[in-house]
């Protein structure tokens, strides 16, 4: 009998949850559905792009409405946890350095905590 994968929990880093909750209901539903799929071990419904410039195992969920591009940057599942590093809006194809720096900083903090838990 195949074993059922345990659903992953979400760890919201910094103000990522508050940022997401400030977005329109439709956008929140889209991201929520994709996070739920990933928690259950299935591919996200939204487009996913690797973000190697931030770090290994980091990806970006993306969607947009008529005028804004929405991004959720996360560290892929580690020990049944998905770490949401940052959520932000942008209106150009290029991701601003401040968002990359913030996600990189939060990634370092997550990795530090994971190392401490192994001791």
Secondary structure, DSSP 8 states (H G I E B T S, - for coil): --------EEEE-TTHHHHHHTS-HHHHHHHHHHHHHHHTTS--SSEEEE-TTT-TTEEEEEEE-SS-EEEEEEEEEETTEEEEEEEEEESSSS--HHHHHHHHHHHHHHHHHHHHHH-
